[in-house]
Amino acid sequence: MLQAISLSKHYQSHVALDNLNLMVKPGEIFCLLGQNGAGKTTTINLFLGFTEPTSGEVLVNNRALSSGDSDARKHLAYIPEVVMLYGDLSALENLDYFSRLAGFGYNQEQLSSFLSDCGLQDSAHHQRLSGFSKGMRQKVGIAIALAKNAAAILMDEPTSGLDPKATNEFTGLVKNLAIQGKSVLMATHDIFNAVNLGTHIGIMRKGKLVHTLLASDINANDLQKLYLETI
């Protein structure tokens, strides 16, 4: 569903991403680890089409992603560190608005079902987003991804600032996305969560993907040791 082929991004003399090759298949959760500036967010932005590669190629559902390619982009959903939604609108109104932008029209019962499936309590469906915690906003963001029927979901530091309970709830939601056959590419600093959540783990350094591992082949302590040796 997601593939980078010899993908590079240069900003004048600065190399933000250097010859990246990776693939995320349906049902996989690929967690990218690395320090700030390692290339994680650049990778996410290139897959989303927010910036153009200097060289190489991005494939979404086996189709090359190019500027203005709405057909490839319809398969994608994005959950940033801070989910940007309309604070003056309710959870239902935000979900209705963004799903309509993607070409879907749902009734109130269907919209509520998406929110409930993502763990948002019924009493919050009609509340304004301005009063939501970060964890609650993320649940609305995942509901939007489901309502858009996105096959691939890209996330940038989604557990940053979440307490342990909210992180655990979020982990369960993302695992459920994979069970549904979604592809997930996540940039994170959370080594423990990468092992607990991911199917695959990549460690980046100075724009290069230095290690690619199966999460089932390593524990959190060994991953932390490898990470520290790498960076």
C-alpha positions in Angstrom: 0.0 0.0 0.0 2.9 2.4 0.8 6.3 2.2 -0.8 9.3 4.5 -1.0 11.8 3.7 -3.8 15.3 5.4 -3.6 13.5 8.4 -2.1 15.6 11.5 -1.3 14.9 15.0 -0.3 17.5 17.8 -0.3 17.1 21.4 0.9 20.0 23.1 -0.9 23.1 21.5 0.7 21.1 19.8 3.5 20.1 16.2 2.9 16.9 15.6 4.8 16.3 12.1 3.4 18.9 10.0 1.7 17.9 7.1 -0.6 15.0 5.7 1.5 13.5 2.3 0.6 10.7 0.9 2.6 7.3 -0.8 2.1 4.2 -1.0 4.3 1.8 -3.7 3.3 -1.9 -4.0 4.3 -2.2 -5.0 8.0 1.3 -3.8 8.9 2.3 -1.0 11.3 5.7 0.4 10.5 7.2 2.5 13.3 10.0 4.9 12.4 12.4 5.8 15.3 15.0 8.5 15.2 16.1 11.8 16.7 14.7 15.1 15.7 16.1 15.8 12.2 16.6 12.1 11.4 14.1 12.3 8.5 11.0 10.8 10.0 8.7 13.8 9.4 10.2 14.4 6.0 9.3 10.8 5.1 5.7 11.3 6.3 5.4 14.6 4.4 6.7 13.0 1.2 4.1 10.2 1.4 1.4 12.7 1.9 2.5 14.8 -1.0 3.1 17.9 1.2 6.5 18.2 -0.4 8.1 17.0 -3.6 11.1 14.5 -3.6 14.4 15.6 -5.0 14.7 12.1 -6.4 13.1 8.7 -6.1 9.5 7.7 -6.0 6.5 7.4 -3.7 3.9 4.7 -4.5 0.5 4.6 -2.9 -1.5 1.5 -3.7 1.0 0.7 -6.5 0.5 4.1 -8.1 3.1 6.8 -8.2 2.2 9.8 -6.1 2.5 13.1 -8.0 1.5 16.6 -7.3 -2.3 17.1 -7.5 -2.9 13.3 -7.8 -6.3 13.1 -6.0 -6.8 9.5 -6.9 -3.7 8.3 -5.0 -4.4 10.7 -2.1 -7.9 9.4 -1.5 -6.3 6.3 0.0 -4.5 8.3 2.6 -5.3 9.8 6.0 -3.1 11.8 8.3 -3.0 12.0 12.1 -0.4 14.6 13.2 1.0 15.2 16.7 -1.8 17.7 17.3 -5.0 16.8 15.4 -6.2 20.1 13.8 -10.0 20.1 13.8 -12.6 22.9 14.2 -12.9 23.7 17.9 -16.3 25.4 17.6 -17.8 22.3 16.0 -18.8 19.1 17.7 -17.2 15.8 17.2 -20.1 14.8 15.0 -20.0 18.0 13.0 -16.2 17.7 12.4 -16.6 14.1 11.3 -19.6 15.0 9.0 -17.6 17.9 7.4 -14.4 16.0 6.7 -16.1 12.9 5.5 -18.2 15.0 3.1 -15.0 16.6 1.8 -13.8 13.1 1.0 -17.0 12.4 -0.9 -18.9 10.5 1.7 -22.3 11.3 3.1 -23.4 9.6 6.4 -26.4 10.0 8.6 -26.2 10.8 12.3 -26.4 7.2 13.4 -23.5 6.2 11.1 -21.4 9.1 12.2 -22.0 8.2 15.8 -21.0 4.6 15.1 -17.6 5.7 13.7 -17.0 7.8 16.8 -18.1 5.0 19.2 -15.9 2.4 17.3 -13.0 4.7 18.0 -13.7 4.8 21.8 -15.3 8.2 22.1 -18.0 8.1 24.7 -21.5 8.9 23.5 -21.8 11.9 25.7 -18.9 13.6 23.9 -20.3 13.2 20.3 -22.2 16.5 20.5 -19.6 18.4 22.5 -17.4 21.1 20.9 -13.8 20.0 20.1 -12.4 23.0 22.0 -13.0 21.1 25.3 -11.5 17.9 24.2 -8.2 16.4 25.4 -5.5 15.4 23.0 -6.5 11.7 23.3 -10.2 12.5 22.5 -9.2 14.6 19.5 -7.1 11.7 18.2 -10.1 9.4 18.4 -12.0 11.8 16.2 -9.1 11.9 13.8 -9.1 8.1 13.6 -12.9 8.2 13.1 -12.4 10.6 10.2 -9.8 8.1 8.7 -12.3 5.3 9.0 -15.2 7.4 7.5 -12.9 8.3 4.5 -12.3 4.6 4.0 -8.5 5.4 3.9 -6.4 2.3 3.3 -3.2 3.9 4.6 -2.9 6.1 7.7 0.2 8.2 8.4 0.9 9.4 11.9 3.6 11.8 13.2 4.3 11.5 17.0 0.7 10.5 17.8 1.5 9.4 21.4 3.5 12.5 22.4 1.9 14.1 25.4 -0.5 11.3 26.1 -0.8 9.8 29.6 -0.4 6.0 29.9 -4.1 5.3 29.9 -4.6 7.4 26.7 -1.5 5.8 25.1 -2.9 2.3 25.8 -6.3 3.2 24.3 -4.6 4.7 21.3 -2.5 1.6 20.8 -5.6 -0.6 20.9 -7.2 1.6 18.2 -4.2 1.4 15.9 -3.9 -2.3 16.3 -7.5 -2.6 15.3 -6.8 -0.6 12.2 -4.2 -3.1 11.2 -6.6 -6.0 11.9 -9.0 -4.3 9.4 -6.2 -4.4 6.8 -5.1 -0.8 7.0 -1.4 0.1 6.5 0.0 2.4 9.2 3.3 4.4 9.0 4.1 6.1 12.2 7.0 8.4 13.2 7.6 8.2 16.9 10.1 8.6 19.7 8.5 6.0 21.9 10.6 2.9 21.8 8.4 0.9 24.2 5.3 1.7 22.2 7.1 0.9 18.9 7.8 -2.7 20.2 4.3 -3.0 21.6 2.4 -1.6 18.7 4.5 -2.1 15.5 4.9 -5.1 13.2 8.0 -3.5 11.8 10.5 -1.0 13.2 12.9 1.3 11.4 15.7 3.3 12.9 16.7 6.5 11.1 19.9 8.6 11.4 20.8 11.7 9.4 18.2 10.9 6.7 19.1 7.3 6.3 17.1 4.2 7.3 19.9 2.4 9.1 18.0 -0.6 10.6 14.8 -2.4 9.7 13.5 -5.0 12.2 10.5 -7.2 12.8 9.0 -6.1 16.1 8.6 -9.7 17.1 12.3 -10.3 16.9 13.4 -7.7 19.5 12.3 -6.5 23.0 12.2 -3.0 24.3 15.6 -3.2 26.1 17.5 -4.5 23.1 15.8 -2.0 20.8 16.8 0.8 23.2 20.4 -0.4 23.2 20.4 -0.6 19.4 18.8 2.8 19.1 21.3 4.5 21.3 24.2 2.8 19.5 22.8 4.0 16.1 22.1 7.6 16.9 
